[in-house]
Amino acid sequence: MERLHIAGRTIGITSYAARRMAIRGITRDDIRRVMADPTSVAPSRDSSFRLVYSRSVDGRRLSVVIEGVPGESSWVVVTTWRRGQDG
């Protein structure tokens, strides 16, 4: 699993998320920008162990879903998308 250092945290990227990023044209730098300064952070509708970070980056509204246990330091990116794409 690849890891990114973002806002003082180490965040993993699952293989699934890396594939979705490649297909959707989302870079690791985009992920860093969204998570370092999100315009919103909300719980996921699908799981209480997931958070959805959102922000506009270069004119695209991006969402990054991370999964982990609140209070724990180990979180991973599980998927990403641009507004208008399937989540």
PyMOL Python script that loads the backbone (N, CA, C, O; Angstrom):
from pymol import cmd

cmd.read_pdbstr("""\
ATOM      1  N   MET A   1       0.840  -1.172   0.000  1.00  0.00           N
ATOM      2  CA  MET A   1       0.000   0.000   0.000  1.00  0.00           C
ATOM      3  C   MET A   1       0.891   1.243   0.000  1.00  0.00           C
ATOM      4  O   MET A   1       1.832   1.350   0.787  1.00  0.00           O
ATOM      5  N   GLU A   2       0.585   2.153  -0.873  1.00  0.00           N
ATOM      6  CA  GLU A   2       1.305   3.421  -0.938  1.00  0.00           C
ATOM      7  C   GLU A   2       0.848   4.326   0.197  1.00  0.00           C
ATOM      8  O   GLU A   2      -0.305   4.260   0.624  1.00  0.00           O
ATOM      9  N   ARG A   3       1.740   5.159   0.678  1.00  0.00           N
ATOM     10  CA  ARG A   3       1.414   6.069   1.776  1.00  0.00           C
ATOM     11  C   ARG A   3       1.760   7.502   1.383  1.00  0.00           C
ATOM     12  O   ARG A   3       2.746   7.755   0.690  1.00  0.00           O
ATOM     13  N   LEU A   4       0.925   8.432   1.842  1.00  0.00           N
ATOM     14  CA  LEU A   4       1.146   9.862   1.637  1.00  0.00           C
ATOM     15  C   LEU A   4       1.255  10.528   2.995  1.00  0.00           C
ATOM     16  O   LEU A   4       0.623  10.093   3.957  1.00  0.00           O
ATOM     17  N   HIS A   5       2.046  11.570   3.076  1.00  0.00           N
ATOM     18  CA  HIS A   5       2.133  12.370   4.297  1.00  0.00           C
ATOM     19  C   HIS A   5       1.339  13.639   4.033  1.00  0.00           C
ATOM     20  O   HIS A   5       1.710  14.457   3.190  1.00  0.00           O
ATOM     21  N   ILE A   6       0.239  13.790   4.767  1.00  0.00           N
ATOM     22  CA  ILE A   6      -0.684  14.901   4.532  1.00  0.00           C
ATOM     23  C   ILE A   6      -1.032  15.552   5.861  1.00  0.00           C
ATOM     24  O   ILE A   6      -1.505  14.886   6.783  1.00  0.00           O
ATOM     25  N   ALA A   7      -0.801  16.835   5.954  1.00  0.00           N
ATOM     26  CA  ALA A   7      -1.187  17.612   7.129  1.00  0.00           C
ATOM     27  C   ALA A   7      -0.733  16.940   8.425  1.00  0.00           C
ATOM     28  O   ALA A   7      -1.488  16.872   9.395  1.00  0.00           O
ATOM     29  N   GLY A   8       0.498  16.449   8.433  1.00  0.00           N
ATOM     30  CA  GLY A   8       1.050  15.844   9.620  1.00  0.00           C
ATOM     31  C   GLY A   8       0.603  14.419   9.906  1.00  0.00           C
ATOM     32  O   GLY A   8       0.918  13.874  10.964  1.00  0.00           O
ATOM     33  N   ARG A   9      -0.124  13.808   8.982  1.00  0.00           N
ATOM     34  CA  ARG A   9      -0.585  12.437   9.141  1.00  0.00           C
ATOM     35  C   ARG A   9      -0.063  11.575   8.004  1.00  0.00           C
ATOM     36  O   ARG A   9       0.238  12.076   6.920  1.00  0.00           O
ATOM     37  N   THR A  10       0.040  10.294   8.252  1.00  0.00           N
ATOM     38  CA  THR A  10       0.368   9.345   7.194  1.00  0.00           C
ATOM     39  C   THR A  10      -0.924   8.645   6.805  1.00  0.00           C
ATOM     40  O   THR A  10      -1.580   8.020   7.638  1.00  0.00           O
ATOM     41  N   ILE A  11      -1.282   8.756   5.535  1.00  0.00           N
ATOM     42  CA  ILE A  11      -2.511   8.188   5.013  1.00  0.00           C
ATOM     43  C   ILE A  11      -2.146   7.171   3.943  1.00  0.00           C
ATOM     44  O   ILE A  11      -1.372   7.483   3.037  1.00  0.00           O
ATOM     45  N   GLY A  12      -2.684   5.972   4.029  1.00  0.00           N
ATOM     46  CA  GLY A  12      -2.456   4.949   3.013  1.00  0.00           C
ATOM     47  C   GLY A  12      -3.412   5.130   1.845  1.00  0.00           C
ATOM     48  O   GLY A  12      -4.446   5.785   1.975  1.00  0.00           O
ATOM     49  N   ILE A  13      -3.066   4.553   0.712  1.00  0.00           N
ATOM     50  CA  ILE A  13      -3.952   4.541  -0.458  1.00  0.00           C
ATOM     51  C   ILE A  13      -4.138   3.087  -0.853  1.00  0.00           C
ATOM     52  O   ILE A  13      -3.171   2.410  -1.202  1.00  0.00           O
ATOM     53  N   THR A  14      -5.374   2.600  -0.801  1.00  0.00           N
ATOM     54  CA  THR A  14      -5.623   1.212  -1.180  1.00  0.00           C
ATOM     55  C   THR A  14      -5.383   1.030  -2.677  1.00  0.00           C
ATOM     56  O   THR A  14      -5.385   1.999  -3.435  1.00  0.00           O
ATOM     57  N   SER A  15      -5.180  -0.199  -3.088  1.00  0.00           N
ATOM     58  CA  SER A  15      -4.999  -0.499  -4.513  1.00  0.00           C
ATOM     59  C   SER A  15      -6.231  -0.074  -5.308  1.00  0.00           C
ATOM     60  O   SER A  15      -6.110   0.461  -6.410  1.00  0.00           O
ATOM     61  N   TYR A  16      -7.411  -0.312  -4.749  1.00  0.00           N
ATOM     62  CA  TYR A  16      -8.651   0.082  -5.420  1.00  0.00           C
ATOM     63  C   TYR A  16      -8.680   1.598  -5.640  1.00  0.00           C
ATOM     64  O   TYR A  16      -8.989   2.068  -6.735  1.00  0.00           O
ATOM     65  N   ALA A  17      -8.353   2.358  -4.584  1.00  0.00           N
ATOM     66  CA  ALA A  17      -8.356   3.820  -4.706  1.00  0.00           C
ATOM     67  C   ALA A  17      -7.340   4.284  -5.744  1.00  0.00           C
ATOM     68  O   ALA A  17      -7.625   5.197  -6.519  1.00  0.00           O
ATOM     69  N   ALA A  18      -6.170   3.673  -5.769  1.00  0.00           N
ATOM     70  CA  ALA A  18      -5.140   4.048  -6.751  1.00  0.00           C
ATOM     71  C   ALA A  18      -5.635   3.804  -8.174  1.00  0.00           C
ATOM     72  O   ALA A  18      -5.389   4.619  -9.062  1.00  0.00           O
ATOM     73  N   ARG A  19      -6.328   2.692  -8.396  1.00  0.00           N
ATOM     74  CA  ARG A  19      -6.887   2.414  -9.734  1.00  0.00           C
ATOM     75  C   ARG A  19      -7.953   3.434 -10.095  1.00  0.00           C
ATOM     76  O   ARG A  19      -7.976   3.930 -11.221  1.00  0.00           O
ATOM     77  N   ARG A  20      -8.844   3.760  -9.148  1.00  0.00           N
ATOM     78  CA  ARG A  20      -9.905   4.744  -9.416  1.00  0.00           C
ATOM     79  C   ARG A  20      -9.299   6.109  -9.708  1.00  0.00           C
ATOM     80  O   ARG A  20      -9.781   6.826 -10.585  1.00  0.00           O
ATOM     81  N   MET A  21      -8.241   6.476  -8.978  1.00  0.00           N
ATOM     82  CA  MET A  21      -7.573   7.745  -9.217  1.00  0.00           C
ATOM     83  C   MET A  21      -7.026   7.799 -10.634  1.00  0.00           C
ATOM     84  O   MET A  21      -7.193   8.804 -11.325  1.00  0.00           O
ATOM     85  N   ALA A  22      -6.372   6.728 -11.075  1.00  0.00           N
ATOM     86  CA  ALA A  22      -5.791   6.683 -12.420  1.00  0.00           C
ATOM     87  C   ALA A  22      -6.879   6.811 -13.477  1.00  0.00           C
ATOM     88  O   ALA A  22      -6.722   7.564 -14.438  1.00  0.00           O
ATOM     89  N   ILE A  23      -7.969   6.091 -13.312  1.00  0.00           N
ATOM     90  CA  ILE A  23      -9.068   6.138 -14.276  1.00  0.00           C
ATOM     91  C   ILE A  23      -9.700   7.524 -14.324  1.00  0.00           C
ATOM     92  O   ILE A  23     -10.086   7.998 -15.392  1.00  0.00           O
ATOM     93  N   ARG A  24      -9.805   8.165 -13.182  1.00  0.00           N
ATOM     94  CA  ARG A  24     -10.505   9.449 -13.076  1.00  0.00           C
ATOM     95  C   ARG A  24      -9.591  10.659 -13.229  1.00  0.00           C
ATOM     96  O   ARG A  24     -10.057  11.795 -13.149  1.00  0.00           O
ATOM     97  N   GLY A  25      -8.305  10.435 -13.445  1.00  0.00           N
ATOM     98  CA  GLY A  25      -7.382  11.549 -13.649  1.00  0.00           C
ATOM     99  C   GLY A  25      -7.118  12.360 -12.394  1.00  0.00           C
ATOM    100  O   GLY A  25      -6.890  13.567 -12.472  1.00  0.00           O
ATOM    101  N   ILE A  26      -7.146  11.708 -11.237  1.00  0.00           N
ATOM    102  CA  ILE A  26      -6.891  12.368  -9.958  1.00  0.00           C
ATOM    103  C   ILE A  26      -5.490  11.972  -9.498  1.00  0.00           C
ATOM    104  O   ILE A  26      -5.159  10.788  -9.431  1.00  0.00           O
ATOM    105  N   THR A  27      -4.672  12.980  -9.181  1.00  0.00           N
ATOM    106  CA  THR A  27      -3.286  12.718  -8.800  1.00  0.00           C
ATOM    107  C   THR A  27      -3.118  12.670  -7.280  1.00  0.00           C
ATOM    108  O   THR A  27      -4.010  13.056  -6.525  1.00  0.00           O
ATOM    109  N   ARG A  28      -1.967  12.191  -6.860  1.00  0.00           N
ATOM    110  CA  ARG A  28      -1.651  12.185  -5.437  1.00  0.00           C
ATOM    111  C   ARG A  28      -1.568  13.612  -4.895  1.00  0.00           C
ATOM    112  O   ARG A  28      -1.936  13.866  -3.748  1.00  0.00           O
ATOM    113  N   ASP A  29      -1.085  14.541  -5.719  1.00  0.00           N
ATOM    114  CA  ASP A  29      -1.060  15.939  -5.309  1.00  0.00           C
ATOM    115  C   ASP A  29      -2.479  16.468  -5.100  1.00  0.00           C
ATOM    116  O   ASP A  29      -2.716  17.246  -4.176  1.00  0.00           O
ATOM    117  N   ASP A  30      -3.427  16.054  -5.950  1.00  0.00           N
ATOM    118  CA  ASP A  30      -4.829  16.446  -5.757  1.00  0.00           C
ATOM    119  C   ASP A  30      -5.333  15.963  -4.398  1.00  0.00           C
ATOM    120  O   ASP A  30      -6.010  16.701  -3.682  1.00  0.00           O
ATOM    121  N   ILE A  31      -4.998  14.717  -4.048  1.00  0.00           N
ATOM    122  CA  ILE A  31      -5.411  14.153  -2.758  1.00  0.00           C
ATOM    123  C   ILE A  31      -4.828  14.982  -1.618  1.00  0.00           C
ATOM    124  O   ILE A  31      -5.527  15.314  -0.661  1.00  0.00           O
ATOM    125  N   ARG A  32      -3.549  15.310  -1.726  1.00  0.00           N
ATOM    126  CA  ARG A  32      -2.902  16.133  -0.688  1.00  0.00           C
ATOM    127  C   ARG A  32      -3.624  17.470  -0.543  1.00  0.00           C
ATOM    128  O   ARG A  32      -3.890  17.914   0.574  1.00  0.00           O
ATOM    129  N   ARG A  33      -3.939  18.102  -1.650  1.00  0.00           N
ATOM    130  CA  ARG A  33      -4.583  19.422  -1.606  1.00  0.00           C
ATOM    131  C   ARG A  33      -5.973  19.345  -0.982  1.00  0.00           C
ATOM    132  O   ARG A  33      -6.349  20.218  -0.199  1.00  0.00           O
ATOM    133  N   VAL A  34      -6.730  18.321  -1.316  1.00  0.00           N
ATOM    134  CA  VAL A  34      -8.079  18.165  -0.744  1.00  0.00           C
ATOM    135  C   VAL A  34      -7.990  17.938   0.757  1.00  0.00           C
ATOM    136  O   VAL A  34      -8.694  18.589   1.529  1.00  0.00           O
ATOM    137  N   MET A  35      -7.133  17.023   1.171  1.00  0.00           N
ATOM    138  CA  MET A  35      -7.085  16.652   2.581  1.00  0.00           C
ATOM    139  C   MET A  35      -6.371  17.681   3.458  1.00  0.00           C
ATOM    140  O   MET A  35      -6.669  17.783   4.648  1.00  0.00           O
ATOM    141  N   ALA A  36      -5.445  18.437   2.897  1.00  0.00           N
ATOM    142  CA  ALA A  36      -4.721  19.443   3.676  1.00  0.00           C
ATOM    143  C   ALA A  36      -5.589  20.659   3.979  1.00  0.00           C
ATOM    144  O   ALA A  36      -5.397  21.318   5.001  1.00  0.00           O
ATOM    145  N   ASP A  37      -6.535  20.959   3.107  1.00  0.00           N
ATOM    146  CA  ASP A  37      -7.375  22.143   3.297  1.00  0.00           C
ATOM    147  C   ASP A  37      -8.765  21.904   2.707  1.00  0.00           C
ATOM    148  O   ASP A  37      -9.128  22.555   1.727  1.00  0.00           O
ATOM    149  N   PRO A  38      -9.555  20.984   3.281  1.00  0.00           N
ATOM    150  CA  PRO A  38     -10.868  20.675   2.726  1.00  0.00           C
ATOM    151  C   PRO A  38     -11.866  21.805   2.974  1.00  0.00           C
ATOM    152  O   PRO A  38     -11.763  22.525   3.967  1.00  0.00           O
ATOM    153  N   THR A  39     -12.829  21.956   2.066  1.00  0.00           N
ATOM    154  CA  THR A  39     -13.919  22.895   2.313  1.00  0.00           C
ATOM    155  C   THR A  39     -15.037  22.222   3.095  1.00  0.00           C
ATOM    156  O   THR A  39     -15.866  22.895   3.707  1.00  0.00           O
ATOM    157  N   SER A  40     -15.058  20.881   3.073  1.00  0.00           N
ATOM    158  CA  SER A  40     -16.003  20.155   3.918  1.00  0.00           C
ATOM    159  C   SER A  40     -15.454  18.779   4.267  1.00  0.00           C
ATOM    160  O   SER A  40     -14.734  18.154   3.489  1.00  0.00           O
ATOM    161  N   VAL A  41     -15.815  18.333   5.452  1.00  0.00           N
ATOM    162  CA  VAL A  41     -15.526  16.979   5.919  1.00  0.00           C
ATOM    163  C   VAL A  41     -16.824  16.478   6.530  1.00  0.00           C
ATOM    164  O   VAL A  41     -17.360  17.082   7.459  1.00  0.00           O
ATOM    165  N   ALA A  42     -17.324  15.369   6.000  1.00  0.00           N
ATOM    166  CA  ALA A  42     -18.606  14.845   6.466  1.00  0.00           C
ATOM    167  C   ALA A  42     -18.534  13.332   6.624  1.00  0.00           C
ATOM    168  O   ALA A  42     -17.765  12.666   5.930  1.00  0.00           O
ATOM    169  N   PRO A  43     -19.333  12.792   7.536  1.00  0.00           N
ATOM    170  CA  PRO A  43     -19.388  11.332   7.641  1.00  0.00           C
ATOM    171  C   PRO A  43     -19.973  10.737   6.366  1.00  0.00           C
ATOM    172  O   PRO A  43     -20.818  11.353   5.718  1.00  0.00           O
ATOM    173  N   SER A  44     -19.528   9.561   6.017  1.00  0.00           N
ATOM    174  CA  SER A  44     -20.061   8.859   4.853  1.00  0.00           C
ATOM    175  C   SER A  44     -21.453   8.331   5.169  1.00  0.00           C
ATOM    176  O   SER A  44     -21.744   7.966   6.308  1.00  0.00           O
ATOM    177  N   ARG A  45     -22.311   8.292   4.153  1.00  0.00           N
ATOM    178  CA  ARG A  45     -23.640   7.679   4.317  1.00  0.00           C
ATOM    179  C   ARG A  45     -23.517   6.167   4.406  1.00  0.00           C
ATOM    180  O   ARG A  45     -24.410   5.501   4.930  1.00  0.00           O
ATOM    181  N   ASP A  46     -22.409   5.614   3.895  1.00  0.00           N
ATOM    182  CA  ASP A  46     -22.254   4.162   3.811  1.00  0.00           C
ATOM    183  C   ASP A  46     -21.647   3.515   5.042  1.00  0.00           C
ATOM    184  O   ASP A  46     -21.908   2.341   5.307  1.00  0.00           O
ATOM    185  N   SER A  47     -20.844   4.248   5.800  1.00  0.00           N
ATOM    186  CA  SER A  47     -20.130   3.624   6.918  1.00  0.00           C
ATOM    187  C   SER A  47     -19.751   4.674   7.953  1.00  0.00           C
ATOM    188  O   SER A  47     -19.299   5.766   7.609  1.00  0.00           O
ATOM    189  N   SER A  48     -19.936   4.337   9.203  1.00  0.00           N
ATOM    190  CA  SER A  48     -19.548   5.251  10.282  1.00  0.00           C
ATOM    191  C   SER A  48     -18.030   5.310  10.437  1.00  0.00           C
ATOM    192  O   SER A  48     -17.521   6.156  11.171  1.00  0.00           O
ATOM    193  N   PHE A  49     -17.306   4.432   9.763  1.00  0.00           N
ATOM    194  CA  PHE A  49     -15.846   4.417   9.815  1.00  0.00           C
ATOM    195  C   PHE A  49     -15.223   5.163   8.645  1.00  0.00           C
ATOM    196  O   PHE A  49     -14.012   5.087   8.436  1.00  0.00           O
ATOM    197  N   ARG A  50     -16.046   5.892   7.870  1.00  0.00           N
ATOM    198  CA  ARG A  50     -15.546   6.634   6.715  1.00  0.00           C
ATOM    199  C   ARG A  50     -15.879   8.107   6.820  1.00  0.00           C
ATOM    200  O   ARG A  50     -16.935   8.489   7.324  1.00  0.00           O
ATOM    201  N   LEU A  51     -14.945   8.943   6.327  1.00  0.00           N
ATOM    202  CA  LEU A  51     -15.150  10.384   6.220  1.00  0.00           C
ATOM    203  C   LEU A  51     -14.961  10.790   4.771  1.00  0.00           C
ATOM    204  O   LEU A  51     -14.129  10.220   4.066  1.00  0.00           O
ATOM    205  N   VAL A  52     -15.733  11.776   4.324  1.00  0.00           N
ATOM    206  CA  VAL A  52     -15.645  12.282   2.958  1.00  0.00           C
ATOM    207  C   VAL A  52     -15.103  13.713   3.015  1.00  0.00           C
ATOM    208  O   VAL A  52     -15.744  14.612   3.559  1.00  0.00           O
ATOM    209  N   TYR A  53     -13.916  13.905   2.444  1.00  0.00           N
ATOM    210  CA  TYR A  53     -13.287  15.221   2.338  1.00  0.00           C
ATOM    211  C   TYR A  53     -13.598  15.764   0.948  1.00  0.00           C
ATOM    212  O   TYR A  53     -13.517  15.027  -0.035  1.00  0.00           O
ATOM    213  N   SER A  54     -13.955  17.055   0.853  1.00  0.00           N
ATOM    214  CA  SER A  54     -14.257  17.657  -0.450  1.00  0.00           C
ATOM    215  C   SER A  54     -13.589  19.020  -0.566  1.00  0.00           C
ATOM    216  O   SER A  54     -13.385  19.730   0.419  1.00  0.00           O
ATOM    217  N   ARG A  55     -13.255  19.357  -1.817  1.00  0.00           N
ATOM    218  CA  ARG A  55     -12.647  20.653  -2.114  1.00  0.00           C
ATOM    219  C   ARG A  55     -12.561  20.812  -3.625  1.00  0.00           C
ATOM    220  O   ARG A  55     -12.474  19.824  -4.354  1.00  0.00           O
ATOM    221  N   SER A  56     -12.586  22.047  -4.090  1.00  0.00           N
ATOM    222  CA  SER A  56     -12.337  22.323  -5.504  1.00  0.00           C
ATOM    223  C   SER A  56     -10.839  22.437  -5.723  1.00  0.00           C
ATOM    224  O   SER A  56     -10.143  23.139  -4.989  1.00  0.00           O
ATOM    225  N   VAL A  57     -10.352  21.740  -6.741  1.00  0.00           N
ATOM    226  CA  VAL A  57      -8.944  21.766  -7.114  1.00  0.00           C
ATOM    227  C   VAL A  57      -8.879  21.984  -8.617  1.00  0.00           C
ATOM    228  O   VAL A  57      -9.368  21.162  -9.392  1.00  0.00           O
ATOM    229  N   ASP A  58      -8.277  23.090  -9.026  1.00  0.00           N
ATOM    230  CA  ASP A  58      -8.143  23.418 -10.448  1.00  0.00           C
ATOM    231  C   ASP A  58      -9.480  23.355 -11.173  1.00  0.00           C
ATOM    232  O   ASP A  58      -9.566  22.831 -12.283  1.00  0.00           O
ATOM    233  N   GLY A  59     -10.529  23.895 -10.540  1.00  0.00           N
ATOM    234  CA  GLY A  59     -11.846  23.963 -11.166  1.00  0.00           C
ATOM    235  C   GLY A  59     -12.661  22.683 -11.106  1.00  0.00           C
ATOM    236  O   GLY A  59     -13.761  22.625 -11.655  1.00  0.00           O
ATOM    237  N   ARG A  60     -12.137  21.655 -10.447  1.00  0.00           N
ATOM    238  CA  ARG A  60     -12.868  20.388 -10.309  1.00  0.00           C
ATOM    239  C   ARG A  60     -13.227  20.191  -8.841  1.00  0.00           C
ATOM    240  O   ARG A  60     -12.385  20.387  -7.964  1.00  0.00           O
ATOM    241  N   ARG A  61     -14.459  19.808  -8.572  1.00  0.00           N
ATOM    242  CA  ARG A  61     -14.882  19.499  -7.204  1.00  0.00           C
ATOM    243  C   ARG A  61     -14.531  18.040  -6.933  1.00  0.00           C
ATOM    244  O   ARG A  61     -15.144  17.131  -7.494  1.00  0.00           O
ATOM    245  N   LEU A  62     -13.528  17.819  -6.060  1.00  0.00           N
ATOM    246  CA  LEU A  62     -13.050  16.475  -5.770  1.00  0.00           C
ATOM    247  C   LEU A  62     -13.521  16.005  -4.397  1.00  0.00           C
ATOM    248  O   LEU A  62     -13.646  16.797  -3.463  1.00  0.00           O
ATOM    249  N   SER A  63     -13.779  14.709  -4.294  1.00  0.00           N
ATOM    250  CA  SER A  63     -14.115  14.083  -3.017  1.00  0.00           C
ATOM    251  C   SER A  63     -13.144  12.939  -2.785  1.00  0.00           C
ATOM    252  O   SER A  63     -12.811  12.189  -3.703  1.00  0.00           O
ATOM    253  N   VAL A  64     -12.698  12.819  -1.543  1.00  0.00           N
ATOM    254  CA  VAL A  64     -11.779  11.767  -1.123  1.00  0.00           C
ATOM    255  C   VAL A  64     -12.405  11.079   0.084  1.00  0.00           C
ATOM    256  O   VAL A  64     -12.742  11.732   1.071  1.00  0.00           O
ATOM    257  N   VAL A  65     -12.560   9.762   0.004  1.00  0.00           N
ATOM    258  CA  VAL A  65     -13.129   9.004   1.110  1.00  0.00           C
ATOM    259  C   VAL A  65     -12.010   8.268   1.828  1.00  0.00           C
ATOM    260  O   VAL A  65     -11.275   7.483   1.229  1.00  0.00           O
ATOM    261  N   ILE A  66     -11.893   8.542   3.144  1.00  0.00           N
ATOM    262  CA  ILE A  66     -10.912   7.821   3.946  1.00  0.00           C
ATOM    263  C   ILE A  66     -11.649   6.938   4.939  1.00  0.00           C
ATOM    264  O   ILE A  66     -12.763   7.244   5.363  1.00  0.00           O
ATOM    265  N   GLU A  67     -11.010   5.849   5.296  1.00  0.00           N
ATOM    266  CA  GLU A  67     -11.613   4.893   6.220  1.00  0.00           C
ATOM    267  C   GLU A  67     -10.641   4.576   7.345  1.00  0.00           C
ATOM    268  O   GLU A  67      -9.438   4.430   7.125  1.00  0.00           O
ATOM    269  N   GLY A  68     -11.171   4.473   8.529  1.00  0.00           N
ATOM    270  CA  GLY A  68     -10.354   4.130   9.691  1.00  0.00           C
ATOM    271  C   GLY A  68     -11.220   4.102  10.924  1.00  0.00           C
ATOM    272  O   GLY A  68     -12.447   4.091  10.832  1.00  0.00           O
ATOM    273  N   VAL A  69     -10.592   4.090  12.062  1.00  0.00           N
ATOM    274  CA  VAL A  69     -11.301   4.091  13.335  1.00  0.00           C
ATOM    275  C   VAL A  69     -11.062   5.441  13.994  1.00  0.00           C
ATOM    276  O   VAL A  69      -9.912   5.813  14.230  1.00  0.00           O
ATOM    277  N   PRO A  70     -12.142   6.193  14.300  1.00  0.00           N
ATOM    278  CA  PRO A  70     -11.959   7.493  14.940  1.00  0.00           C
ATOM    279  C   PRO A  70     -11.063   7.372  16.177  1.00  0.00           C
ATOM    280  O   PRO A  70     -11.218   6.460  16.990  1.00  0.00           O
ATOM    281  N   GLY A  71     -10.131   8.307  16.295  1.00  0.00           N
ATOM    282  CA  GLY A  71      -9.194   8.290  17.404  1.00  0.00           C
ATOM    283  C   GLY A  71      -7.918   7.520  17.100  1.00  0.00           C
ATOM    284  O   GLY A  71      -6.921   7.687  17.803  1.00  0.00           O
ATOM    285  N   GLU A  72      -7.925   6.696  16.089  1.00  0.00           N
ATOM    286  CA  GLU A  72      -6.732   5.944  15.682  1.00  0.00           C
ATOM    287  C   GLU A  72      -5.996   6.745  14.615  1.00  0.00           C
ATOM    288  O   GLU A  72      -6.595   7.575  13.930  1.00  0.00           O
ATOM    289  N   SER A  73      -4.718   6.498  14.478  1.00  0.00           N
ATOM    290  CA  SER A  73      -3.929   7.265  13.507  1.00  0.00           C
ATOM    291  C   SER A  73      -3.858   6.604  12.136  1.00  0.00           C
ATOM    292  O   SER A  73      -3.401   7.232  11.181  1.00  0.00           O
ATOM    293  N   SER A  74      -4.293   5.363  12.015  1.00  0.00           N
ATOM    294  CA  SER A  74      -4.183   4.646  10.746  1.00  0.00           C
ATOM    295  C   SER A  74      -5.450   4.826   9.903  1.00  0.00           C
ATOM    296  O   SER A  74      -6.494   4.249  10.206  1.00  0.00           O
ATOM    297  N   TRP A  75      -5.346   5.622   8.858  1.00  0.00           N
ATOM    298  CA  TRP A  75      -6.459   5.868   7.940  1.00  0.00           C
ATOM    299  C   TRP A  75      -5.979   5.570   6.531  1.00  0.00           C
ATOM    300  O   TRP A  75      -4.794   5.718   6.230  1.00  0.00           O
ATOM    301  N   VAL A  76      -6.904   5.146   5.658  1.00  0.00           N
ATOM    302  CA  VAL A  76      -6.565   4.880   4.263  1.00  0.00           C
ATOM    303  C   VAL A  76      -7.581   5.537   3.342  1.00  0.00           C
ATOM    304  O   VAL A  76      -8.762   5.642   3.675  1.00  0.00           O
ATOM    305  N   VAL A  77      -7.109   5.979   2.175  1.00  0.00           N
ATOM    306  CA  VAL A  77      -7.992   6.462   1.116  1.00  0.00           C
ATOM    307  C   VAL A  77      -8.596   5.217   0.469  1.00  0.00           C
ATOM    308  O   VAL A  77      -7.875   4.326   0.020  1.00  0.00           O
ATOM    309  N   VAL A  78      -9.935   5.167   0.428  1.00  0.00           N
ATOM    310  CA  VAL A  78     -10.585   3.997  -0.165  1.00  0.00           C
ATOM    311  C   VAL A  78     -11.178   4.281  -1.539  1.00  0.00           C
ATOM    312  O   VAL A  78     -11.355   3.358  -2.333  1.00  0.00           O
ATOM    313  N   THR A  79     -11.491   5.548  -1.836  1.00  0.00           N
ATOM    314  CA  THR A  79     -11.926   5.910  -3.190  1.00  0.00           C
ATOM    315  C   THR A  79     -11.900   7.423  -3.343  1.00  0.00           C
ATOM    316  O   THR A  79     -11.838   8.159  -2.358  1.00  0.00           O
ATOM    317  N   THR A  80     -11.947   7.873  -4.579  1.00  0.00           N
ATOM    318  CA  THR A  80     -11.961   9.291  -4.919  1.00  0.00           C
ATOM    319  C   THR A  80     -12.870   9.490  -6.130  1.00  0.00           C
ATOM    320  O   THR A  80     -13.084   8.560  -6.907  1.00  0.00           O
ATOM    321  N   TRP A  81     -13.401  10.695  -6.289  1.00  0.00           N
ATOM    322  CA  TRP A  81     -14.150  11.000  -7.493  1.00  0.00           C
ATOM    323  C   TRP A  81     -14.271  12.500  -7.691  1.00  0.00           C
ATOM    324  O   TRP A  81     -14.059  13.280  -6.762  1.00  0.00           O
ATOM    325  N   ARG A  82     -14.612  12.894  -8.906  1.00  0.00           N
ATOM    326  CA  ARG A  82     -14.936  14.281  -9.239  1.00  0.00           C
ATOM    327  C   ARG A  82     -16.448  14.378  -9.294  1.00  0.00           C
ATOM    328  O   ARG A  82     -17.132  13.418  -9.650  1.00  0.00           O
ATOM    329  N   ARG A  83     -16.965  15.553  -8.936  1.00  0.00           N
ATOM    330  CA  ARG A  83     -18.420  15.741  -9.027  1.00  0.00           C
ATOM    331  C   ARG A  83     -18.874  15.399 -10.430  1.00  0.00           C
ATOM    332  O   ARG A  83     -18.255  15.809 -11.413  1.00  0.00           O
ATOM    333  N   GLY A  84     -19.951  14.649 -10.517  1.00  0.00           N
ATOM    334  CA  GLY A  84     -20.465  14.226 -11.814  1.00  0.00           C
ATOM    335  C   GLY A  84     -20.048  12.809 -12.194  1.00  0.00           C
ATOM    336  O   GLY A  84     -20.604  12.223 -13.123  1.00  0.00           O
ATOM    337  N   GLN A  85     -19.071  12.260 -11.476  1.00  0.00           N
ATOM    338  CA  GLN A  85     -18.662  10.881 -11.703  1.00  0.00           C
ATOM    339  C   GLN A  85     -19.364  10.001 -10.677  1.00  0.00           C
ATOM    340  O   GLN A  85     -19.841  10.497  -9.657  1.00  0.00           O
ATOM    341  N   ASP A  86     -19.428   8.718 -10.937  1.00  0.00           N
ATOM    342  CA  ASP A  86     -20.016   7.815  -9.949  1.00  0.00           C
ATOM    343  C   ASP A  86     -19.140   7.823  -8.700  1.00  0.00           C
ATOM    344  O   ASP A  86     -17.920   7.945  -8.805  1.00  0.00           O
ATOM    345  N   GLY A  87     -19.739   7.696  -7.530  1.00  0.00           N
ATOM    346  CA  GLY A  87     -18.997   7.692  -6.270  1.00  0.00           C
ATOM    347  C   GLY A  87     -18.528   6.361  -5.989  1.00  0.00           C
ATOM    348  O   GLY A  87     -17.877   6.138  -4.969  1.00  0.00           O
TER     349      GLY A  87
END
""", "prot")
cmd.dss("prot")
cmd.show_as("cartoon", "prot")
cmd.util.cbc("prot")
cmd.orient("prot")
